Amino acid sequence: MKTFTETVSCTEYTEISEYELDCVARIFLPMIQKFYATEEGKASYEAWLAEKKNKAA
C-alpha cells in the first residue's frame, strides 16, 4: 500500500480515465481560481489555514 506522500495514479483506485479527470479539472479549475481571487475566497482560505494550524498544534 502506498503512503500518503507517494505519488498515486489517478486511475489506480477508480474506473475514471485520465482523460475524463483532465476534462473535469479543466472545467472546475478556472471557477476555483476565480473564487479564491475574491475577498470571500481569500477569507475562506485564511480561515482554513488557521483551522489547519490549530489542529496541528
Backbone as a ProteinNet text record, in pm:
[ID]
protein_1_A
[PRIMARY]
MKTFTETVSCTEYTEISEYELDCVARIFLPMIQKFYATEEGKASYEAWLAEKKNKAA
[TERTIARY]
83.5	0	88	50.8	128	97.9	200.7	180	120.1	74	8.1	98.8	227.6	319.3	367.1	342.3	383.4	285.6	336	252.1	169.4	40.4	-51.5	-119.8	-130.5	-200.9	-347.4	-403.5	-544.1	-637.3	-596.6	-684.2	-655.6	-561.7	-526	-640.6	-720.7	-827.1	-966.5	-978.3	-1107.2	-1116.3	-1236.3	-1255.9	-1263.8	-1236.9	-1238.6	-1105.6	-1112.7	-990.7	-917.7	-790.1	-710.1	-772.2	-823.3	-885.4	-1006.9	-1091.8	-1210.7	-1173.8	-1074.2	-1028.4	-972.8	-899.2	-843.9	-955.5	-1058.6	-1172.5	-1242.2	-1263.1	-1327.2	-1240.2	-1111.1	-1019.3	-1021.2	-1025.7	-1028.3	-1156.7	-1263.3	-1390	-1387.7	-1343	-1351.9	-1237.5	-1118.9	-1004.6	-1026.9	-1075.8	-1098.4	-1199.6	-1301.4	-1401.4	-1339.6	-1256.7	-1190.6	-1094.5	-1017.6	-924.4	-998.2	-1109.3	-1188.3	-1240.9	-1289.9	-1340.2	-1230.1	-1114	-1006.7	-940.4	-970.5	-921.1	-1009.9	-1129.1	-1221.1	-1186.6	-1239.7	-1219.3	-1278.3	-1396.3	-1459.3	-1371.1	-1316.4	-1229.7	-1101.9	-1043.4	-921.2	-949.2	-1063.8	-1101.3	-1125.8	-1189.1	-1214.7	-1083.6	-989.7	-859.5	-784.1	-785.6	-718.6	-780.5	-912.7	-980.7	-940.5	-930.3	-888.9	-746.1	-656	-518.4	-511.4	-588	-588.3	-640.7	-745.2	-801	-699.3	-632.6	-532	-416.2	-375	-264.7	-305	-428.6	-476.2	-484.5	-521.7	-529.2	-389.6	-291.4	-155.5	-88.6	-134.9	-73.3	-114
-118.4	0	124.7	222.9	345.7	438	511.4	609.2	735.4	823.6	946.3	1031.6	1032.3	1120	1062.4	936.2	876	913.6	926.8	957.9	836.4	859.9	752.7	793.4	700.8	727.5	755.2	853.9	889.7	773.3	689	580.1	449.4	451.6	328.4	277.7	370.7	331.2	363	395.2	430.7	385	382.6	345.3	469.7	585.9	710.2	721.8	749.7	758.2	890	892	1014.5	1125.5	1091.7	1189.4	1254	1171.8	1223.9	1313.6	1272.9	1355.1	1487.9	1484.7	1606.1	1700.4	1645.2	1727.5	1794.1	1720.2	1775.5	1886	1861.1	1961.4	2088.6	2074.7	2192.6	2273.6	2207.8	2277	2350.1	2280.4	2336.5	2430	2409.6	2490.5	2640.1	2687.1	2831.5	2885.4	2807	2851.2	2859	2761.1	2760.3	2878.7	2902.8	3014.6	3147.6	3161.3	3283.9	3306.5	3201	3212.6	3258.3	3194.1	3227	3361.2	3420.4	3554.7	3662.3	3624.9	3720.2	3737.3	3843.4	3866	3751.1	3702.9	3590.7	3466.3	3440.1	3323.9	3335.4	3454.5	3476.2	3458.2	3509.7	3493.7	3346.8	3275.7	3133.7	3056.5	3088.5	3021.9	3051.8	3177.4	3215.1	3142.4	3129.7	3057.7	2910.6	2853	2713.1	2694.7	2788.2	2780.2	2788.3	2880.7	2895.7	2768.9	2710.9	2587	2473.8	2465.2	2361	2379.6	2504.7	2533.5	2497.7	2528.2	2496.9	2347.6	2271.3	2125.7	2064.8	2124	2073	2103.2	2205.1	2246.4	2159.8
0	0	0	-78.4	-88.9	28.7	70.3	176.1	116.8	204.4	160.7	73.6	102	29.9	-103.2	-126.7	-253.2	-364.9	-483.5	-597.9	-636	-654.9	-692.3	-821.6	-914.3	-1038.5	-1008.6	-1076.7	-1056.2	-1088.5	-1177.9	-1220.5	-1147.1	-1053.5	-982.5	-895.6	-840.7	-749.4	-802.3	-927.4	-983.6	-1128.6	-1179.8	-1319.5	-1408.5	-1351.5	-1429.3	-1503.1	-1631.3	-1711.1	-1685.6	-1717.7	-1705.8	-1790.3	-1907.4	-1996.4	-1929.2	-1867.7	-1800.4	-1682	-1604.4	-1493.3	-1542.4	-1651.1	-1710.1	-1754.5	-1815.6	-1859.9	-1741.9	-1634.2	-1515.4	-1455.7	-1448.3	-1393.8	-1477.9	-1609.9	-1697.7	-1680.7	-1640	-1617.3	-1482.8	-1376.8	-1242.1	-1204.3	-1256.9	-1215.8	-1234.3	-1348.9	-1362.4	-1260.9	-1228.9	-1130.8	-991.3	-956.8	-826.3	-816.4	-921.5	-921.7	-909	-978.4	-972.3	-830.9	-765.5	-629	-533.9	-539	-446	-476.8	-589.2	-620.6	-557.7	-509.8	-447.8	-300.1	-239.9	-96.4	-14.8	-54.1	15.5	8.6	-107.8	-125.6	-44.5	-42	36.1	184.5	231.7	372.3	404.8	314.7	334.1	343.8	258.9	259.6	388.8	432	556.9	675.7	677.7	785.4	784.2	666.5	654.6	705.1	669.2	716	868.1	927.2	1072.4	1139.5	1084.9	1140.5	1132.8	1019.5	999.4	1098.4	1117.9	1210.7	1353.2	1392.8	1526.8	1551.3	1450.5	1464.4	1478.6	1411.8	1416.5	1550.7	1618.3	1745.9	1861.3
[MASK]
+++++++++++++++++++++++++++++++++++++++++++++++++++++++++

